[in-house]
Amino acid sequence: MENQFRLDLTEIMIFGFYFYILWVMISSIVCFCIVRNISASSVISLIKLQQSHVNNTKFVDMKKVIFVKNPQEISDLR
């Protein structure tokens, strides 16, 4: 009865593989959310900049929207 909770090597490898896959999935989702949040904030600030140049209209020409990684670069584009 004392060997009931003993794990052999294959079970340890299976559990390790499952935890590795779970870790990779969680870390990739977190990295994707971080990158998407940064790009979304820079795009939103660029759209607001584009709207400030247009006279009283809400239309934004997406061909003129420039994608930047750092939102601080927007002041250089003016």
ROBA-633137 format. One line per 10 residues: number of its first residue (from 1); for each residue y, x, z of N, C-alpha, C. Coordinates in steps of 0.02 Angstrom, whole numbers, plus 50000, padded with zeros to 5 digits. Atoms other than C-alpha are relative to their C-alpha. Layout:
<kemis>
NUM) Y X Z Y X Z Y X Z; ... .
</kemis>
This chain:
<kemis>
1) 49940 50041 50000 50000 50000 50000 50063 50043 50000; 49940 49959 49997 50118 50147 50024 50022 50023 49931; 49982 49981 50068 50114 50185 49837 50027 49941 49959; 49978 50060 50036 50177 50011 49792 50070 50009 49969; 49931 49992 50024 50360 50064 49771 50010 50066 49964; 49994 49936 50033 50323 50227 49683 50013 49989 49925; 49984 50005 50071 50399 50248 49510 49970 50060 49963; 50024 49944 50040 50316 50351 49376 50054 50021 49951; 49949 49968 50042 50406 50455 49246 50025 49953 49945; 49979 50044 50055 50408 50323 49108 50049 49947 50025 .
11) 49954 50050 49973 50491 50193 49220 50068 50031 50016; 49936 49965 49986 50623 50320 49274 50037 50011 49934; 49968 49989 50064 50656 50362 49091 50027 49934 49971; 49977 50064 50026 50669 50177 49044 50063 49977 50037; 49941 50019 49962 50791 50141 49187 50059 50045 49983; 49946 49954 50019 50892 50296 49142 50029 49983 49932; 49977 50019 50067 50900 50242 48960 50042 49937 50003; 49962 50062 49993 50958 50067 49009 50068 50013 50031; 49935 49985 49968 51093 50136 49124 50045 50040 49953; 49960 49962 50048 51148 50259 48989 50030 49954 49947 .
21) 49975 50047 50050 51164 50120 48859 50055 49956 50030; 49949 50041 49967 51259 50012 48984 50065 50039 50011; 49941 49958 49989 51377 50156 49026 50037 50012 49934; 49968 49989 50065 51410 50192 48841 50036 49937 49977; 49968 50062 50020 51446 50009 48807 50064 49986 50039; 49942 50014 49958 51565 49990 48954 50057 50049 49984; 49947 49951 50014 51658 50152 48917 50031 49989 49931; 49971 50012 50066 51677 50110 48733 50044 49938 49999; 49958 50060 49996 51744 49936 48774 50066 50016 50035; 49938 49981 49964 51869 50011 48898 50045 50042 49955 .
31) 49960 49958 50045 51926 50143 48772 50030 49958 49943; 49975 50043 50053 51942 50010 48636 50058 49957 50025; 49946 50041 49972 52047 49900 48750 50063 50042 50011; 49942 49956 49989 52160 50047 48796 50035 50015 49934; 49970 49983 50065 52186 50098 48614 50032 49939 49968; 49973 50061 50029 52212 49918 48559 50064 49979 50036; 49940 50019 49963 52339 49888 48697 50059 50044 49980; 49946 49954 50020 52440 50043 48648 50025 49982 49931; 49979 50015 50068 52441 49999 48464 50034 49932 49996; 49968 50066 50001 52483 49816 48499 50070 50003 50028 .
41) 49932 49995 49971 52632 49863 48609 50048 50034 49951; 49956 49967 50048 52701 49981 48477 50016 49955 49941; 49988 50046 50056 52679 49851 48340 50048 49944 50020; 49955 50052 49977 52764 49717 48445 50072 50026 50005; 49932 49973 49995 52912 49830 48480 50030 50014 49931; 49974 49990 50067 52925 49873 48296 50019 49934 49967; 49983 50066 50028 52923 49689 48248 50066 49976 50029; 49936 50020 49969 53063 49657 48373 50058 50040 49970; 49948 49959 50031 53160 49802 48297 50015 49974 49930; 49990 50027 50067 53133 49731 48123 50038 49934 50002 .
51) 49966 50065 49995 53190 49558 48180 50073 50009 50020; 49931 49991 49981 53349 49629 48255 50044 50019 49940; 49962 49982 50059 53401 49695 48084 50008 49941 49952; 49996 50058 50044 53370 49528 47997 50048 49949 50030; 49948 50046 49975 53511 49401 48011 49970 49931 50013; 50019 50067 49977 53452 49248 48110 49938 49972 49967; 50063 50024 50029 53279 49237 48031 49943 50027 50041; 50060 49979 49964 53106 49249 48106 49949 50032 49953; 50047 49972 50048 53025 49313 47946 49999 50076 50005; 50009 49928 49998 52955 49489 47956 49957 50021 49941 .
61) 50039 49974 50055 52899 49580 47801 49953 50054 50026; 50048 49954 49970 52738 49665 47855 49993 50065 49960; 50002 49937 50038 52756 49794 47715 50049 50051 50029; 49950 49956 49972 52906 49864 47808 49985 50021 50071; 50017 49982 49931 52821 49874 47978 49962 50066 49999; 50029 49934 49997 52777 50053 48019 49960 50006 50065; 50042 49992 49941 52633 50091 48137 50009 50070 50029; 49993 49936 49966 52666 50227 48264 49957 49998 50063; 50041 49996 49940 52562 50288 48410 50043 49997 50063; 49957 49996 49941 52706 50318 48528 50060 49953 49991 .
71) 49942 50046 50008 52833 50177 48556 50067 50034 50006; 49936 49965 49994 52967 50307 48595 50024 50026 49933; 49980 49977 50066 52967 50357 48411 50043 49949 49964; 49963 50053 50034 53052 50192 48369 50074 50017 49996; 49928 49983 50001 53224 50258 48416 50015 50051 49945; 49989 49952 50054 53201 50396 48286 50002 49965 49932; 50003 50034 50064 53171 50267 48150 50064 49962 49983; 49939 50039 50012 53340 50180 48170 50049 50036 49956 .
</kemis>
